[in-house]
Amino acid sequence: MAAEVSSIVDLAGDLAGTYRRTESSGRTVDPAIAEADLAALRRDGYVILENLLTPQQLAEIRADVLPLLARTGRNDFEGHATQRIYSVLNKTRSCDRIVDHPRVLALLDRLFLPNYLLSMLQVINILPGESAQMLHTDDSFYPIPRPRAALGAATIWAVDDFTADNGATDIVAGSHVWGDRLPGEDAERAPVVMPAGSCVFFLGTLWHGGGANRSADPRLALTAQYCEPWLRPQEAFTLSTPREVVREVSEDIRRMLGYSIHPPFIGQVDGMHPKRLLEP
Ligand SMILES: O=C(O)CCC(=O)C(=O)O
């Protein structure tokens, strides 16, 4: 049934007739846990969510992604001793829980407007000998001055344990509230030490970077990044993801790939809900 639109306020609602807005599985998380995660995130700019993946899930990820690792980075930012896999959803289903873990969605539900989007999903394997990556923030490419609310957020998931010397992500705690300030050479960068199966969730405004790998072993991780539903994601998922893959993933992931509408019209296809493209 068509929604009634008689004022500008109605345009902010869900106008879809057939494909109504779907609820995030973040709602399955105990609100007390999600609110505690959120309080830490707002205070420090990051929060560590420990032991969310089982050993079996980690083994499946490892088995699927290790054979896909090949060339090293093309510049200092990607890292000349770092291997990356892009377009992960098109290559394996084993990383889906990285994208749509309810504990992560519960935070995203509280930070962003409904139908926030997946902006990036990438495997990052930092090899022994890699130097520290330049510090950066993940939403600085949206040209809106700081200080401001984050326009996106990121997770980095440890597939190997993150230790003080194996390339664990470095963060600058509290830097999410900085204005124009840039971290200096002596920036307080500190490694996120956490066991495999955990993730660090941080705001798009937090300064961070891959750590130097001074150990003898690679450091395998995945990053999933998200953005407000009115922004352009880093990866053009609607162009790169074949419809058979879109049909296979969870409804949470489908919505975050762009099979959703930010009211009233952002994301429409030929004036209709994009899910019509998935009809037989
Ligand atoms: O791999 C990491 O720990 C962080 C990498 C990162 O922030 C990036 O490549 O944008």
The ligand as a Gaussian input file, in Angstrom:
#p B3LYP/6-31G(d) Opt

LIG

0 1
 O       45.729000      -3.121000       9.032000
 C       45.572000      -2.308000       9.946000
 O       45.771000      -2.590000      11.117000
 C       45.090000      -0.900000       9.635000
 C       45.133000      -0.591000       8.179000
 C       44.433000       0.679000       7.828000
 O       44.033000       1.453000       8.653000
 C       44.234000       1.004000       6.410000
 O       44.874000       0.389000       5.537000
 O       43.443000       1.933000       6.111000

